[in-house]
Amino acid sequence: MSLSKFYFAVNQRLQQTQSQNPSNSSRRHHHDIVRAPVPSVLAPKNNKGLNFTMEERQRLHVHGLFPPAFRTMQEQVFAVAANFYARASNIGRYRYLRSLRQRHERLYFRFLSEHLEHVLPVIYTPTVGVACTIFGMIFRGPMGMYVTKYDRGHVAQVLRNWPESDIRAVCVTDGERILGLGDLGANGMGITVGKLELYTALSCVPPHQLLPVCLDVGTNNEELLADPMYIGTRDRRIRGKEYDEFVDEFMQAVVEIWGQRTLIHFEDFATPNAFMLLERYQHKYCCFNDDIQGTSAVGLAGLLAVERITKKKLPDHVIVFAGAGSAAMGVTSLLTKELKTRKLDMERIVKNIYVFDQNGLIVKSRKDVAPPIQPYAKDMPHIKALDELVEKVKPSILMGATSMAGLFSEKILRFMGANNERPAIFAFSNPTSKSECTAEQAYAFTEGRALFSSGSLFPPVVVNGKRMTPGQANNCFAFPGIGLGVLTANAKTIPDEIFLMAAHTLAQYPEEEAIESGRLYPKATEAKDVALTVAVAVAQYLFDNDLGQVHPVPENICKFIVENLYELCNGDSLVEPWKFPDLPRVPFTKDYKIPPEDVKISF
């Protein structure tokens, strides 16, 4: 039999079979059926679990991989909540959420969005700090990019290994100062992951556009170097020129791969490096340091809220900053910029601002004062004890960022209460185990009159029969909105005025009733609305000052932002077909010859 006769016979047999049993064609195996790759269908960003419809399961070839039940997104969220709350500890809940993120990304963020009040302390402070201390034990797979000091000269090559190509924001740490826990080296990846998850959970930035990075430059933590479960390089930290050149290469690689518009969020660098890198890059890249600038926005917002409550202008408040690290210096710097906008000279600005570090009050006679702190040095005798300083200068605002648990003693708190009708006490240090005082102490020792806020949330306290709800002076009220606003405008750089804008927006957010009750900050449940409010204000400022790169400028910035947010519900996994007309065609006849007779072919 010739080949042409063979194909003719096969075709005839197929037509006979289909005419006799039409349903048979749907059951037969055919090599031309295009199958969607199952690993792609079940990848975390595509997986819908039991929310796949039966048609989707069949056409995507995952039918049978799931039981026949169908669940709505809300039913799936309920199942996640049941599993989450069934865990006995927050670290157990953290592990469960990590596994959920690796299976169902959209479901994960939907759950976070609907249960913020209870989830924030798990994926963020204080539990994320605990997770970082045991990160080697709970590491299960890629969460971000590790770039080691041994990758110098090849940083761009390493970053290109990340599977997503449309990166808009990078959160980077070198792990030297994780919260108040110190040098955790490569374990610091947990912080960058948690920060970027809040970009999605609170400001709905698409997660595939976010990249956590840990610069593993070594660690000086002896316990980690001796820990067989440590996941980082077992070597001392690099310093000086070698460190600077490595970070330079990283910054250049980010822009080379993803462009100048990429937002670079610095997180938990040691104070000297934090200030050095910010000064080095702020006007060259689209970057900010959350420990300095994010904290400054939240801190200044709290001070502005105190001003609202007490009806006393900020320059007239006596403020003591306990701690001279990146957080405290960020707040003092932004406070100074705020007071300059009120036409005050530097002498008047620094008059009522006192800075106290581990060696005591910053005074002019000290020789160990870093340049950023020198403007606040006082011409007075050196005071080594914080309680002595509080007794002498009688502050109305006490702000701590020291990681020294219990620094605000009963004596200090009682003195604050005795000298002020509404003493403002900020205990910024994270996690709660490092807080300068607890909410219960602040309220109990001031007869419930304190305006208290902490970095990590404390539970409500009952004092004299009155229920007091502490405020949370946490960066989660600033950086997600700032990030969203910057990404919306495609800003090339982020000027300091952005953080002033964020602080004023955040300070004005609480309603008068909330402010009168002594609550300086929004509730955790309001964090999403706060992020959008801050984002609109930030984007508006960038557009108004010709700092954005979106053209034409949106007429309605809020609408423009909302239309581009990450969707927290599942859409169709199949492309919806549309009606297409039957196009005219020329009938084919056996008179056609290949090649045509009038075509000459030469070889």
Buried (B, 14 or more C-beta within 10 A) or exposed (E): EEEEEEEEEEEEEEEEEEEEEEEEEEEEEEEEEEEBEEEEBBEBEBBBBBBBBEEBBEBBBBBEEBEEEEBEBEEBBBBBBEBBEEBEEBBBBBBBBBEBBBEBBBBBBBBBBBBBEBBBBBBBBBBBBBBBBBBBEBBEEEBBBBBBBEBBEEBBEBBEEBEEEEBBBBBBBBBBBBBBBBBBBBBBBBBBBBBBBBBBBBBBBBBBBBBBBBBBBBBBBEEBBEBEEBBBBEBEBBEEEEBBEBBBBBBEBBBEBBEBBBBBBBBBBBBEBBBBBBEBBBEEBBBBBBBBBBBBBBBBBBBBBBBBBBEBEBBEBBBBBBBBBBBBBBBBBBBBBBBEEEEBEEEEBBEBBBBBBEEBBBBEEBEEBEEBBEBBBBEEEEBEEBBEBBBEBBBBBBBBBBBBBEBBBEEBBBBBBEBBEBBBBBBBBBBBBBBBBBBBBBBBBBEBBBBBBBBBBBEEBEBEEEEBBBBBBBBBBBBBBBBBBBBBBBBBBBBBBBBBBBBBBBBBBBEEEBBEEBBBBBBBEBBBEBBBBBBBBBBBBBBEEEBBEBEEBBEEBBEBBEEEBBEBEBEEBEEEEEEEEEEEEEEEEEEEEEEEEEEEEEE
